[in-house]
């Protein structure tokens, strides 16, 4: 049997190697940047409205399928992936509490999408009521819930609903008792570029919301920009809603809104694109807005205290963050008092409707800290003195903090080998109680050892690597290295049941915490953005070299993986170090750094990457832009690019152009594949079926290229 499998692999290798990618015509276009001429042979692939581009994309899909479907053991891999990802194991996300009622998104495979439920006790989920199920609305699984917001009296729930991976969300109101749709739909509250938010008025009769321009209000190209804040009263025409704030904001403003229910005051956090600069405003009960911080002030997140004062995270003289209390924020003479000083670890900031990292209850302040990758919740009294914290898993991540009654909170905790567990923290008793919301794992990862080790980057910086190693792993052996490194985003420990498919075959999975993220504060982020972006790629290379030098793997057994900004990381790594790894898996990535700012979401990236209009930015981006650093005649590793037709965050043309350039340049016999999903976007709201098929293609690609003879478990 061993020799038969070897013969089958050789036959398949010959068949795959003999297939040639579709021909791609070149049509040179030359642009001049600061006296530098740059030729682009694939500009024509940017236009998705062109039938020729769609035909080219279809032919690339066909070529990818010809390769992927011919790989060894695909059906066995599909059976195992489906068994794990479709396991009837229930999980919960986005849990909210209001007026004695709980609301949550319930994920229940084999259903394609999570659905909204309501329940009245953390100890009784059997009687939960389904309020909205997108699987009923759309059996294809392409309709999803972006987010939910219950009203203060718990009688209604606002739901942002989008379709086809677009993340363009219209808000529907449902009755929390019956699930019946009530009142009118408010369109274009959310988008894949600027996000979206909503906060109810104290009387539950209306809400403040982020409004994107609607067709006819601006040119179509601008529909995702100029997000502003409006107020909608239930039962009225949303076209006549009251403007609140936003005229004069940056074109790329991203708004989050919060209402102080005892007084009706409104707090508005505004981010300037995705670069991490914020401005803050408060609306007093007379309807007037007052600004109490500006872009560049280093005040990055603010929230109301029950008393009506404001707690804020600031990086002023504190790059890892400290907590201040702002009294009378609406007054020009408002005061800011240091409350919790900067410590050795980093205060986490959250945005884009992420669960809050700073929460105030009547007598407690809950703060989430980042520990270089793992995170934890710490507790303080109103004077900033530290108290006992909830019990939490080692090398884990926390989130989802939701205030309950008095000083109690709900939060979730997970690790690389433990699924999401939801806890009720009873503040008075100091008890951490596991709730029925906790997930059960469809797999047993008790034999996977997790360790944190440190590589040394080119400039001496220590880079954490989180190594997940099954007991069956050989040394050296096959290893997948994952990275991101951007936007101040933290890569925290995350349980992925689907990784069990890799672990069962003796594959080690490692995650690197690179500069550009926020794991060690804003200085860590800034050391990896704009003209410092090359540090991210150096960190990732150092992590890979460390894993090789320490005997965990070899270049012939190493795969690298990343998505979005992490896709840029994949492109830069394979062009700068083509002999470092055996294969590359890149999801929804950015590869043409000179054109990225011209795409619908491109302007939002300028604070992170820079702009070609700036000489220094241009030269830095040109130096690492994957598309512009592909070299003809180079032996590139086997590479697969994934993208979605409707991706609102990274234009799919990025993957098309990079695929064409790499296919034309590579001298090796290794494939360069492009897999484009219809009715899909950036990936976060893909249906279960699409997630399974992507996982099958990824795993089959990895096993074949890493020389693993897949054996079913």
C-alpha positions in Angstrom: 0.0 0.0 0.0 2.9 2.4 0.8 4.4 1.9 -2.7 0.9 2.2 -4.3 0.4 5.6 -2.6 3.8 6.7 -3.8 3.0 5.7 -7.4 -0.4 7.6 -7.2 1.4 10.7 -5.9 3.9 10.6 -8.8 1.2 10.2 -11.4 -0.8 13.1 -9.9 2.3 15.2 -9.8 3.0 14.6 -13.5 -0.6 15.4 -14.4 -0.6 18.6 -12.3 2.8 19.7 -13.6 1.8 19.2 -17.2 -1.3 21.5 -16.9 -0.5 25.1 -17.8 -2.2 28.2 -16.4 -4.5 30.1 -18.7 -2.7 32.6 -21.0 -2.9 36.2 -19.8 -2.3 39.0 -22.2 -0.2 41.9 -21.3 -1.1 45.5 -22.0 1.7 47.7 -20.7 0.8 51.0 -18.9 3.5 53.2 -17.5 2.9 55.5 -14.5 5.4 58.1 -13.2 5.8 58.6 -9.5 8.3 61.2 -8.3 10.4 60.8 -11.4 10.2 57.0 -11.3 8.5 55.2 -14.2 6.6 52.0 -13.2 5.2 49.6 -15.8 2.0 47.7 -15.1 1.3 44.9 -17.6 -2.0 43.9 -16.0 -4.0 47.1 -15.5 -6.8 45.6 -17.5 -7.4 43.0 -14.9 -8.7 45.7 -12.5 -12.0 46.1 -14.3 -14.5 43.5 -13.1 -17.2 45.0 -15.3 -15.1 43.8 -18.3 -16.4 40.5 -19.7 -12.8 39.6 -20.6 -11.8 39.9 -17.0 -14.7 37.6 -15.9 -13.8 35.1 -18.5 -10.1 35.2 -17.4 -11.2 34.7 -13.8 -13.4 31.8 -14.7 -10.5 30.1 -16.6 -8.3 30.6 -13.5 -11.0 28.9 -11.3 -11.1 26.1 -13.8 -7.3 25.7 -13.8 -7.3 25.8 -10.0 -10.0 23.2 -9.8 -8.2 20.9 -12.3 -5.2 21.0 -9.9 -7.0 20.9 -6.5 -9.5 18.2 -7.5 -6.7 15.9 -8.7 -4.8 16.0 -5.4 -4.5 12.8 -3.3 -7.1 11.9 -0.8 -9.3 14.9 -1.4 -12.5 13.0 -0.6 -11.0 11.7 2.7 -9.9 15.2 3.6 -13.3 16.6 2.7 -15.0 13.9 4.9 -12.9 14.8 7.9 -13.1 18.6 7.4 -16.9 18.3 7.0 -17.1 16.0 10.1 -15.4 18.6 12.2 -16.8 21.8 10.9 -20.3 20.5 10.5 -20.3 18.8 14.0 -23.5 19.6 15.8 -21.7 21.6 18.4 -23.4 24.8 19.4 -21.5 28.0 20.1 -22.5 31.6 20.9 -21.2 35.0 20.0 -22.0 38.6 20.5 -24.0 38.1 23.7 -25.9 41.1 24.9 -27.9 41.9 28.0 -30.8 44.3 28.4 -33.6 44.7 30.9 -33.3 41.1 32.2 -33.1 39.6 28.7 -30.1 38.0 27.0 -29.5 38.1 23.2 -26.9 36.2 21.3 -25.9 34.9 17.9 -26.1 31.1 17.9 -24.0 29.1 15.6 -25.4 25.6 15.0 -23.9 23.6 12.3 -24.8 22.3 9.7 -26.7 25.6 9.4 -24.9 28.0 7.1 -25.0 31.1 9.2 -25.4 32.1 12.9 -28.9 33.2 14.0 -30.3 35.5 16.6 -31.8 34.1 19.8 -33.3 35.5 23.1 -33.2 33.8 26.4 -34.0 34.9 30.0 -31.4 33.0 32.0 -27.8 32.0 31.7 -28.8 28.6 33.2 -31.6 27.9 30.8 -30.9 27.9 27.0 -33.4 25.2 26.2 -36.2 27.6 26.1 -34.4 30.2 24.0 -36.5 31.8 21.2 -35.2 32.3 17.7 -35.8 36.0 16.7 -34.2 36.1 13.3 -32.6 33.3 11.2 -30.9 34.3 8.0 -30.8 30.6 7.0 -34.6 30.8 6.5 -34.4 34.0 4.5 -31.6 32.6 2.3 -31.0 28.9 2.1 -27.8 29.5 0.1 -26.1 30.9 3.1 -25.1 34.2 1.6 -27.2 36.4 3.9 -25.6 37.2 7.3 -26.1 39.3 10.4 -23.4 42.0 10.8 -24.3 42.9 14.4 -27.2 43.3 16.8 -28.2 46.0 19.3 -31.1 45.5 21.8 -33.1 48.4 23.0 -32.7 49.6 26.6 -36.2 48.2 27.6 -35.3 44.9 25.9 -38.5 45.0 23.8 -36.8 45.4 20.4 -33.6 44.4 18.6 -31.9 46.3 15.8 -30.2 43.9 13.3 -27.8 44.9 10.6 -28.3 42.4 7.7 -26.1 42.1 4.6 -25.7 39.7 1.7 -23.2 38.2 -0.7 -20.2 39.1 1.5 -20.8 42.8 0.8 -21.1 43.9 4.4 -23.5 46.6 3.2 -26.0 46.3 6.1 -29.5 47.5 6.3 -31.1 47.7 9.8 -34.2 45.7 10.5 -36.1 45.9 13.8 -37.6 42.8 15.4 -39.9 42.4 18.3 -37.9 40.7 21.1 -40.9 38.7 22.2 -42.3 37.4 18.9 -39.4 37.8 16.4 -41.8 39.7 14.2 -40.3 42.4 12.0 -41.7 45.7 13.1 -41.3 49.3 11.9 -39.3 50.3 8.8 -35.9 49.2 7.4 -33.2 51.8 7.7 -30.8 51.3 4.7 -27.0 51.5 4.5 -26.1 51.7 8.2 -23.1 49.4 7.8 -20.4 49.0 5.1 -17.4 46.9 4.5 -15.2 50.0 4.4 -16.3 52.3 7.3 -18.2 49.7 9.3 -21.3 51.0 11.2 -22.9 51.4 14.6 -26.1 52.1 16.3 -27.2 53.2 19.9 -30.7 53.4 21.2 -32.2 56.5 22.9 -33.1 55.9 26.5 -36.8 55.7 25.8 -36.3 52.9 23.2 -38.3 55.0 20.6 -35.4 55.7 18.3 -31.7 55.4 17.8 -28.6 57.2 16.6 -26.9 55.4 13.7 -24.2 55.7 11.2 -25.6 56.6 7.8 -23.8 56.1 4.5 -24.8 58.1 1.4 -27.6 56.4 -0.5 -28.0 56.1 -4.3 -28.9 59.5 -5.7 -27.2 61.4 -2.8 -23.7 61.1 -4.2 -21.9 59.5 -7.1 -22.0 55.7 -6.8 -18.2 55.5 -6.3 -18.6 57.5 -3.0 -21.5 55.5 -1.5 -19.2 53.9 1.1 -17.6 57.1 2.3 -18.6 60.2 4.2 -20.2 58.2 7.0 -22.2 60.5 9.3 -24.3 60.2 12.4 -28.1 60.5 12.2 -31.1 60.0 14.5 -34.1 57.9 13.5 -37.4 57.9 15.3 -39.3 54.6 14.9 -42.3 54.8 12.7 -41.0 57.6 10.5 -39.4 57.8 7.0 -35.7 57.3 7.4 -35.2 59.7 4.4 -36.3 62.4 6.8 -34.0 61.4 9.7 -32.3 64.1 11.8 -28.7 64.9 11.0 -26.5 64.9 14.1 -22.8 64.9 13.3 -20.2 64.3 10.6 -20.2 67.1 8.2 -16.6 68.1 8.0 -15.3 64.8 9.2 -12.6 63.1 7.0 -13.9 61.3 4.0 -12.7 58.0 5.7 -14.3 58.6 9.1 -15.4 55.6 11.1 -17.9 56.3 13.8 -18.9 54.5 17.0 -21.7 55.9 19.1 -22.8 55.3 22.8 -25.8 56.7 24.7 -25.8 57.4 28.5 -29.2 56.1 29.4 -29.7 57.9 32.7 -29.2 61.4 31.1 -29.6 60.8 27.3 -26.1 62.2 26.6 -24.4 60.8 23.5 -20.7 59.9 23.1 -19.2 59.7 19.6 -15.8 58.1 18.9 -14.5 58.9 15.4 -11.5 57.2 13.8 -9.6 58.7 10.9 -9.6 55.7 8.6 -7.8 52.7 9.9 -4.7 54.4 11.2 -5.5 54.6 14.9 -6.1 58.4 15.3 -9.4 59.4 17.1 -11.5 62.4 17.9 -14.3 62.5 20.4 -17.5 64.3 20.8 -20.3 64.4 23.4 -23.9 65.6 22.8 -25.6 67.3 25.8 -29.3 67.1 26.5 -29.9 70.4 24.8 -28.9 68.8 21.5 -25.5 70.5 21.1 -22.4 68.6 20.2 -19.1 69.4 21.9 -15.6 68.1 20.9 -13.3 67.2 23.7 -10.4 65.6 21.8 -8.9 65.9 18.3 -7.0 63.7 15.9 -3.5 63.5 17.1 -4.4 64.0 20.8 -3.6 60.3 21.5 -6.9 59.8 23.2 -8.0 56.6 21.5 -11.1 55.2 23.2 -13.8 56.7 25.5 -16.8 55.3 27.3 -19.4 56.7 29.8 -19.3 55.9 33.5 -22.6 55.3 35.2 -22.1 58.8 36.8 -22.0 60.5 33.4 -18.3 61.2 33.4 -16.1 59.7 30.7 -13.4 57.1 31.1 -10.8 57.1 28.3 -7.7 55.3 27.1 -4.9 57.7 26.2 -1.4 57.1 24.8 -0.2 60.6 25.8 3.2 59.9 27.5 2.0 56.3 27.7 2.5 54.3 24.5 1.1 51.2 26.1 -2.0 53.1 27.3 -3.3 54.5 30.6 -6.8 55.2 31.8 -8.0 58.8 32.6 -11.3 60.2 33.9 -12.7 63.2 32.0 -15.2 65.2 34.0 -17.6 67.7 32.3 -16.4 66.6 28.8 -18.9 69.1 27.2 -17.3 72.0 28.9 -14.3 73.9 27.5 -12.8 73.7 31.0 -13.2 69.9 31.2 -10.6 68.2 33.3 -8.7 65.0 32.8 -7.4 63.0 35.8 -5.0 60.1 35.7 -6.7 57.1 37.1 -4.9 53.9 36.1 -1.2 54.5 35.1 0.6 52.8 32.3 2.0 49.4 33.3 4.2 46.8 31.7 1.4 45.4 29.6 -0.7 47.1 26.9 -4.3 48.4 27.4 -6.3 46.9 24.5 -8.3 49.3 22.4 -11.4 48.1 20.5 -13.2 49.5 17.6 -15.3 48.6 14.5 -18.1 47.2 16.8 -15.6 44.9 18.6 -16.6 44.1 22.2 -15.4 46.8 24.5 -12.1 46.5 26.2 -12.9 49.2 28.8 -16.1 48.8 30.8 -17.4 50.8 33.8 -20.0 49.5 36.2 -21.2 51.4 39.3 -18.2 50.3 41.5 -15.8 48.5 39.1 -13.6 49.3 36.1 -12.8 46.4 33.8 -9.8 46.7 31.5 -8.5 44.3 29.0 -4.7 44.0 28.7 -2.6 42.6 25.9 0.4 40.5 27.0 2.3 40.3 23.8 -0.3 38.0 22.2 -2.4 36.5 25.0 -4.8 38.9 26.8 -6.5 39.1 30.2 -9.1 41.1 32.1 -8.1 43.1 35.1 -10.4 44.8 37.6 -10.1 48.2 39.4 -12.2 50.1 41.8 -13.5 53.6 40.9 -10.3 55.2 42.3 -8.1 53.0 40.1 -6.9 50.6 42.7 -6.4 47.1 41.4 -8.8 44.3 42.7 -8.9 40.6 42.2 -9.5 39.5 38.6 -11.6 36.8 37.2 -10.1 33.3 36.8 -8.8 32.9 33.2 -7.1 30.2 31.1 -3.3 30.3 30.6 -1.9 31.6 27.3 -5.5 32.6 26.3 -7.6 35.5 25.1 -10.6 37.2 26.6 -13.3 39.4 25.2 -17.1 40.0 24.9 -17.3 41.9 28.2 -21.0 42.6 28.8 -22.2 44.4 31.9 -25.0 42.6 33.8 -26.6 43.8 37.0 -24.7 45.7 39.7 -21.0 45.1 39.1 -21.2 41.7 37.4 -20.1 41.0 33.9 -20.2 38.3 31.3 -17.1 37.5 29.3 -15.6 34.8 27.1 -12.2 33.1 27.3 -10.5 30.7 24.9 -7.1 29.4 24.1 -5.4 27.6 21.2 -6.7 24.2 22.6 -9.8 25.2 24.5 -13.0 26.4 22.7 -14.8 29.6 23.8 -16.0 29.4 27.3 -18.4 32.0 28.6 -18.2 33.1 32.3 -20.3 35.1 34.7 -18.0 37.0 37.0 -19.8 37.8 40.3 -17.9 40.9 41.4 -19.0 41.0 45.1 -18.1 37.4 45.7 -15.2 37.3 43.3 -16.5 34.2 41.7 -15.9 33.2 38.1 -18.8 30.9 37.1 -18.8 28.9 33.8 -22.2 29.3 32.0 -24.2 27.2 29.6 -23.1 29.5 26.8 -19.7 27.7 26.8 -18.8 25.8 23.7 -18.0 22.1 23.6 -15.2 21.1 21.3 -15.9 18.6 18.4 -12.3 17.5 18.7 -9.8 16.5 21.4 -6.7 18.7 21.5 -5.4 17.4 24.8 -2.3 16.1 23.1 -1.3 19.5 21.5 1.4 21.3 23.5 1.4 25.1 23.3 4.6 27.0 23.9 5.8 30.6 23.4 9.3 31.1 22.1 11.0 34.2 20.7 12.9 34.8 17.4 15.3 37.7 17.0 14.5 39.9 14.0 17.0 41.7 11.8 17.4 44.7 14.1 17.5 42.7 17.3 13.7 42.9 18.2 12.4 39.8 20.0 9.4 38.4 18.1 7.0 36.0 19.9 6.0 32.7 18.3 3.1 30.7 19.6 3.9 27.0 18.7 1.1 24.5 18.7 2.7 21.0 18.5 0.8 17.7 18.4 2.4 14.7 20.2 2.7 13.0 16.8 4.8 15.8 15.3 8.3 14.8 14.2 11.3 17.1 14.5 11.9 18.3 12.0 8.5 18.0 10.4 5.8 19.8 8.5 4.9 23.2 9.9 2.5 26.0 9.0 3.5 29.5 10.1 0.7 32.1 10.2 1.2 35.9 10.5 -0.6 39.3 10.1 1.3 42.3 11.5 -0.7 45.5 10.9 -3.3 48.1 12.0 -2.5 47.6 15.6 -4.5 44.4 15.5 -3.5 41.8 18.1 -3.2 38.1 17.2 -4.6 36.5 20.3 -4.9 32.8 21.1 -7.8 31.4 19.1 -9.3 28.0 19.1 -9.7 26.5 15.6 -11.3 23.1 15.6 -10.4 22.7 11.9 -6.7 22.8 12.8 -7.2 19.3 14.2 -7.1 18.0 10.5 -3.5 19.3 10.5 -2.6 18.1 14.0 -3.8 14.6 13.2 -1.3 14.4 10.4 1.6 15.5 12.6 1.6 19.1 11.4 2.8 21.8 13.8 0.9 25.2 13.6 2.7 28.4 14.7 1.5 32.0 15.0 3.9 34.9 15.1 3.1 38.2 16.8 4.8 40.7 14.5 5.4 44.4 14.7 2.6 46.4 13.1 0.2 44.7 15.5 -0.6 46.1 18.9 0.7 43.3 21.1 3.2 45.6 22.8 1.5 48.9 22.5 1.4 51.7 20.0 5.2 51.8 19.6 5.0 48.2 18.4 2.3 49.2 15.9 4.2 52.2 14.6 7.4 50.2 14.2 5.5 48.2 11.5 3.5 50.7 9.5 4.1 53.4 6.9 7.8 53.6 6.1 8.5 51.0 8.7 6.5 48.2 7.1 9.6 46.2 6.1 10.1 45.4 9.8 7.0 43.2 9.6 8.4 41.1 6.8 11.8 40.9 8.6 10.0 39.7 11.8 8.1 37.0 9.9 11.3 35.9 8.1 13.1 35.8 11.5 10.2 33.6 12.9 10.5 31.2 10.0 14.3 31.0 10.3 14.0 30.4 14.0 11.6 27.5 13.5 14.0 26.0 10.9 17.2 26.7 12.9 15.7 25.2 16.1 14.8 22.0 14.2 11.1 22.3 14.2 10.9 22.2 10.4 12.9 22.6 7.2 12.3 24.9 4.2 11.0 21.8 2.3 8.5 21.2 5.1 7.4 24.8 5.8 4.2 26.5 4.6 3.3 30.1 5.3 -0.3 31.4 5.6 -2.0 34.8 6.1 -4.9 36.9 4.9 -5.8 40.5 4.1 -2.9 42.5 5.4 -1.5 39.1 6.2 -1.9 38.4 2.5 0.4 41.3 1.8 2.8 39.6 4.3 2.6 36.4 2.2 3.3 38.3 -1.0 6.3 40.2 0.4 7.7 37.0 2.0 7.5 34.9 -1.2 9.0 37.7 -3.3 11.8 38.5 -0.9 12.6 35.0 0.2 11.3 32.6 -2.5 13.4 29.7 -1.3 12.4 30.0 2.4 9.3 27.9 2.2 7.7 25.0 0.2 4.3 26.6 -0.3 2.2 29.7 0.4 -1.5 30.1 1.2 -2.8 33.6 0.9 -6.3 34.8 1.5 -7.9 38.1 0.2 -4.5 39.8 0.1 -3.0 43.1 -1.0 -0.2 42.9 -3.5 -0.2 46.1 -5.6 0.8 48.8 -3.1 0.9 51.5 -5.7 -2.7 51.1 -6.7 -4.3 50.0 -3.5 -5.4 53.5 -2.4 -7.5 53.9 -5.6 -9.8 51.0 -4.8 -13.1 51.6 -2.9 -11.6 50.8 0.5 -8.1 52.1 -0.4 -8.4 55.5 1.2 -9.0 53.9 4.6 -5.6 52.2 4.3 -3.6 55.3 3.7 -3.0 56.0 7.4 -1.5 52.5 7.8 0.4 52.1 4.5 0.9 55.6 3.2 0.2 57.2 -0.2 2.1 57.3 -3.4 1.6 61.1 -3.3 4.2 61.2 -0.6 7.7 60.6 -1.8 9.0 58.7 1.2 5.8 56.6 1.3 6.1 55.8 -2.4 9.7 54.6 -2.2 8.9 52.5 0.9 5.9 50.9 -0.7 7.6 50.4 -4.1 10.5 48.6 -2.3 8.2 45.9 -0.8 5.1 45.9 -3.1 4.8 42.2 -4.0 3.5 42.8 -7.5 6.5 45.1 -8.3 9.1 42.8 -6.9 8.3 39.6 -8.7 11.4 38.7 -10.8 11.3 36.9 -14.1 13.0 33.5 -14.1 12.8 33.0 -10.3 11.8 29.6 -8.9 8.7 30.5 -6.8 7.1 28.1 -4.4 3.6 26.5 -4.9 1.1 29.3 -4.1 -2.6 29.5 -3.9 -4.5 32.8 -3.7 -8.1 33.0 -2.4 -10.4 35.9 -3.0 -14.2 36.7 -3.1 -16.0 38.5 -5.9 -17.7 40.9 -3.6 -14.9 41.7 -1.2 -15.5 45.3 0.1 -12.2 45.6 2.0 -9.6 44.3 -0.4 -10.3 44.7 -4.1 -10.2 41.2 -5.8 -8.2 42.8 -8.6 -5.2 42.6 -6.2 -5.3 38.8 -6.3 -5.9 38.7 -10.1 -2.9 40.9 -10.9 -0.6 39.1 -8.5 -1.6 35.7 -9.9 -1.0 36.8 -13.5 2.4 38.3 -12.7 3.6 35.3 -10.7 2.4 32.8 -13.3 4.3 34.6 -16.0 7.5 35.0 -14.0 8.0 31.7 -12.2 10.6 29.4 -13.5 9.7 26.5 -11.2 7.2 23.8 -12.0 5.2 24.7 -8.9 1.6 25.9 -9.5 0.3 29.4 -8.9 -3.5 29.1 -8.4 -6.3 31.7 -8.0 -9.5 30.6 -6.4 -12.3 33.2 -6.6 -15.5 32.6 -4.7 -18.8 33.9 -6.1 -21.3 35.5 -3.6 -18.5 36.0 -1.1 -16.5 38.8 0.3 -13.6 39.2 2.7 -14.5 35.9 4.4 -15.9 36.8 7.8 -19.5 36.3 6.8 -19.0 33.3 4.5 -21.5 30.5 4.8 -20.5 27.2 6.4 -20.4 25.4 3.0 -17.9 27.9 1.6 -15.8 27.7 4.7 -15.6 24.0 4.4 -14.7 24.0 0.7 -11.9 26.6 1.4 -10.6 24.5 4.2 -10.6 21.3 2.0 -8.7 23.1 -0.7 -6.2 24.5 1.8 -5.6 21.3 3.6 -5.3 19.2 0.4 -2.9 21.8 -1.1 -0.8 21.8 2.1 -0.6 18.0 2.5 0.4 17.4 -1.1 3.1 20.2 -1.2 4.5 19.3 2.2 4.8 15.6 1.2 2.2 14.3 3.7 0.5 11.1 2.8 -2.9 11.8 4.4 -4.2 9.0 6.6 -7.8 9.2 7.7 -8.4 9.2 11.5 
